[in-house]
Amino acid sequence: MGVIQAKIQTVEDIYRLVRTAVVSMRPIRATYHDRDRWFCPHRLGRNNEGRVRVLCYQYAGESSSGLQADGSPENWRCIALEKLCRVRLLEGSWHTEPNHSSPQTCIVDVDVDAED
């Protein structure tokens, strides 16, 4: 029986996938802090310390802080890109909440924003 090798996603691979999702307004499924997350990334850029962050709206999966019903303003997340793994682009509806800029303290240097 042969060994099956899985492709390892580099941070660059993940950045490209997330950037594609923001630009094309497509949801993502990924693992973050050992939890399955389904989210729509709205903004990609860097925080005050220069680290890459993703402002996203999580609509399904698991969350250590608890996940509210889809449409709740409580489902905004600021995710450290380098801690994402098993990132996949999904086909499906775009999920958001009107207060898109309200939680905007996680990214100060924006690379791409779904609203642009």
C-alpha positions as CSV (number, residue, x, y, z in Angstrom):
1,M,0.0,0.0,0.0
2,G,1.4,3.4,-1.0
3,V,1.7,6.5,1.0
4,I,-0.7,9.3,0.1
5,Q,0.9,12.7,0.3
6,A,-1.4,15.7,1.0
7,K,-0.5,19.1,-0.4
8,I,0.6,21.3,2.4
9,Q,-0.8,24.8,2.2
10,T,1.8,27.5,2.7
11,V,0.9,30.9,4.1
12,E,1.2,32.3,0.6
13,D,-1.3,29.7,-0.7
14,I,-3.7,30.6,2.0
15,Y,-3.3,34.3,1.4
16,R,-4.1,33.8,-2.3
17,L,-7.2,31.7,-1.5
18,V,-8.5,34.3,1.0
19,R,-7.7,37.2,-1.4
20,T,-9.6,35.4,-4.1
21,A,-12.6,34.8,-1.8
22,V,-12.7,38.5,-0.8
23,V,-12.5,39.7,-4.4
24,S,-15.1,37.2,-5.8
25,M,-17.2,37.3,-2.6
26,R,-17.1,33.5,-2.0
27,P,-17.3,31.8,1.3
28,I,-14.5,29.8,2.8
29,R,-14.3,26.7,5.0
30,A,-11.2,26.3,7.1
31,T,-9.8,25.1,10.3
32,Y,-8.8,27.8,12.9
33,H,-7.7,27.0,16.5
34,D,-8.7,23.3,15.8
35,R,-12.3,24.3,15.0
36,D,-14.2,24.0,11.7
37,R,-15.1,27.5,10.5
38,W,-17.4,28.6,7.6
39,F,-17.0,32.3,6.9
40,C,-17.0,35.1,4.4
41,P,-13.8,37.1,4.4
42,H,-14.7,40.8,4.0
43,R,-11.3,42.5,4.4
44,L,-7.7,41.3,4.2
45,G,-4.7,43.3,5.4
46,R,-2.3,44.0,8.2
47,N,-2.8,45.0,11.8
48,N,-0.9,47.6,13.8
49,E,2.0,45.1,14.3
50,G,2.2,44.3,10.6
51,R,0.6,40.8,10.9
52,V,-1.8,39.6,8.3
53,R,-5.4,39.5,9.5
54,V,-8.7,38.6,7.9
55,L,-11.9,40.4,9.0
56,C,-14.7,37.9,8.3
57,Y,-18.2,37.1,9.0
58,Q,-18.6,33.5,10.4
59,Y,-21.9,31.9,9.6
60,A,-21.4,28.3,10.4
61,G,-19.1,25.8,12.1
62,E,-17.6,26.1,15.6
63,S,-16.3,29.0,17.6
64,S,-14.7,29.1,21.1
65,S,-16.7,32.3,21.9
66,G,-20.0,30.7,20.6
67,L,-21.7,31.3,17.3
68,Q,-24.9,33.3,17.1
69,A,-27.7,32.9,14.4
70,D,-26.7,33.8,10.9
71,G,-27.2,37.6,10.5
72,S,-26.1,38.4,14.1
73,P,-23.6,41.3,14.4
74,E,-21.8,39.1,17.0
75,N,-20.4,36.8,14.3
76,W,-17.6,39.1,13.1
77,R,-14.2,37.6,13.6
78,C,-10.6,38.9,13.3
79,I,-8.6,35.9,12.2
80,A,-4.8,35.6,12.1
81,L,-4.1,34.3,8.6
82,E,-1.1,32.2,9.6
83,K,-3.3,30.2,12.0
84,L,-5.7,29.0,9.2
85,C,-5.3,25.6,7.7
86,R,-7.2,23.3,5.3
87,V,-8.6,26.4,3.6
88,R,-11.1,25.7,0.8
89,L,-13.2,28.1,-1.4
90,L,-16.8,27.2,-1.4
91,E,-19.7,27.8,-3.8
92,G,-22.6,29.4,-2.0
93,S,-24.2,32.5,-0.7
94,W,-22.3,35.5,0.7
95,H,-23.0,36.1,4.4
96,T,-22.6,39.5,6.0
97,E,-24.1,41.9,8.5
98,P,-24.6,45.6,7.7
99,N,-22.1,46.8,10.4
100,H,-19.2,45.8,8.2
101,S,-16.9,48.7,9.4
102,S,-18.1,48.6,13.1
103,P,-15.6,45.9,14.2
104,Q,-12.9,47.4,12.1
105,T,-10.0,47.6,14.6
106,C,-8.3,44.5,13.4
107,I,-6.9,45.8,10.1
108,V,-5.2,49.2,9.6
109,D,-3.4,48.5,6.3
110,V,-6.0,47.1,3.9
111,D,-4.9,45.0,0.9
112,V,-8.4,44.2,-0.4
113,D,-12.0,44.8,0.8
114,A,-15.1,43.1,-0.5
115,E,-16.9,46.5,-0.5
116,D,-14.5,48.1,-2.9
